[in-house]
Amino acid sequence: TVTNVTGTGTTGTFSVSATGLSSGTQISYRAYATNSQGTSYTSAATFYTLSVQPTTQASNINFSAAGSNSTNISWTNGDGGFRAVFMKAGSGSITLPSGGVDYTASTNWSSPGSQLGTSGYYCIYNGTGNSVSVTNLTAGANYTVRVFEYNRDESIVATTNYYTSTASGNPASFATLSLEPL
């Protein structure tokens, strides 16, 4: 489908808003300007619109088999096709995940996955399941976990759309066991 969107201006940069674009779709565009000297065209370019955002967040984060340096984490999935789980040593505010961005997970806390901004929250899981085991934690330490539902075209990261609201039991915190003195 070809749609013409018109902008007006005199010199410099201009922007145009387009509404009603389909979710999770590649959009191709090309701009042009006309003046007394003629018409000039930009190169063709593309972008992707975000997928439809989930409407139900993951909930009820649970911790089991918590030891001095590991724990198992599970949750009840929401209605997204995927979920990303982030964990922080201690507590504090979180930087929300950005649409169109994929976060690399690591279950080894000594070699953490992608961080959300500078918040100290690191990705420990990114997939379709509802549980993860994390290792190499610090004994006697507190951790905070938050799960984000998201949708995307499976092969196109640029369409990733996170649901960033909280839910019952999400976020949640736990503590690892302290080491016993010898």
N, C-alpha and C positions, 0 to 999 in steps of 0.2 A: 504494500500500500504506500503510495506517495502522498505525503502531507506537506503542504507549504505553510510555514509559520513565518510571519512577517514581523520584523523589528524596525524601529526608526531611530535615527540619530544623525549626528553630523560627522564627528571624527572620533578616532580612538576605538575603544572596546565597547561592544554592545552585548547584551544577553537577551535571551528569549526563553520564556517558560512554555513547556508543552505539557498538556494534561491529557489524561485518558490513555496513557501508554500501558500496554500489557505488562504484567509482572513477569520477571525472569526472562526477559526478551532482549536480544541484541538489536540495538538501534543504530542505523547508519545515517550519517548526515553530512551535508556540505553547505557551506555558507557562501554568499556572494554579496558584493557591494557594487552599486551603480552610481556614477556621477557623470559630470560633463565630459570626462576623459574616456568613459566607457564602462565596461563591467569586468570585475575581477573575481575569480573563484578561489576558494580555499581547497586544499586537498580533502578528499573524502576521509572521514574518521568514524569510529564506532564507539559505543559504550553499551553497558548492560543495565537494565532496570533491575531493582531488587526483587527477589521472590516474595510471595505473600508471607507476611509475618505470622508466626504462630499466635494463638489466642489464649492458650493455657500453658502456664509455666510448670516446669518440673517442681515437685514438692517432696516433703517428708524425707529429707536426707538422713540416713542412718549410718552409724559407725559400728563395726563389729571386729572382733579379733584384734583390738587395739593392743599393741605391745609397746615396748620401749622405743622401737624405731620403725614401726609399720602399722598400717591399719587398712581395713577393707571399708570402702564407702559405697553405699547404694542409695537409690532414690526412686521415686515414682515418676515415670516419664509423663510429660505434658503431651501436647498435640503436634509438636514439631517433628520433622523427619530426622533431625540430628540434635545433638546437644554437646556443648562445651562446658567442662568443669574446671573451675579455677580454685586455687588454694593459696592461703597466705599464712605465714608464721605469725601468730598473734591475731590482732583484730585491727580494724580501721576501714576507712572509706575505700571504695573500689572505683576504678575507672571502668566504665561500661564498654563492652566490646563494640567494635565499629563494623557497620554493614560493609559487605564487600571484602572483608578481611578473613583469612583462614589462620587459625592459631595452632601451632605445633605443640603436641602434648608430650610430656615425659612423666613416667610414674616413679622415676628415680629423683628424689628431692635434692640429691647432691648435684644433679645436672638438670636443672629445671627447664620446662618448656617455655613457650612464649609468655612474656609478661604483659599485662594490661597496663599500658602507659608506664608510669613509675610507681604504681600503687602497691607493689609487692605481691600481687596476686599472679600466680603462674598457672599455666594450663597443664592439668594433669590427665585430662581425658578429652578426646574429640572424636565422636562417633555416633552410632545409633543405639547403643546398649543402655544399661541402667546400673552399672557397677564398675568399680575400678579398685585396684590394690596399689597403695603407695608405699615405697620403701625409703630407707636412709633418712628417716625423720630424727629429730633431736629428742632424746629421752626427757620426760617431764616438761614438755613444751605444749603450748596451746596453739591450735590451728583453726582457721575459719575457711569454710567451703561454700561455694556458690555455683549453682548449675544454671546455664542459659540454654533455652530451647532455640532452635533456628531452622530455617528452611533455605534451600538453595537447589538450583539445577545441579545434579550430582557432579557434573564435569566442569562447571563454570563457577569458580570461587567468587567472581565479581557479583554474582546474584545473591550472595549470603545475606540473610536478613534475620538479626537476633531479636528475640523478645526479652526485654530487660527488666520487666517488673519482678518483684519478689513474690513469694508464695508461702503457704504454710510450711514451716520447717525448711525454708530455703531463703536466706542462708542459714547455716548451722555451724556449730563449733564443737571441737573435741579436744581432749588432752591425751598425749602419749603417757605411758607409765614411766615412773621414775625408776632409775636403776637401783637395785638393792645393794647396800654396802656389803663388802666381803667380810 
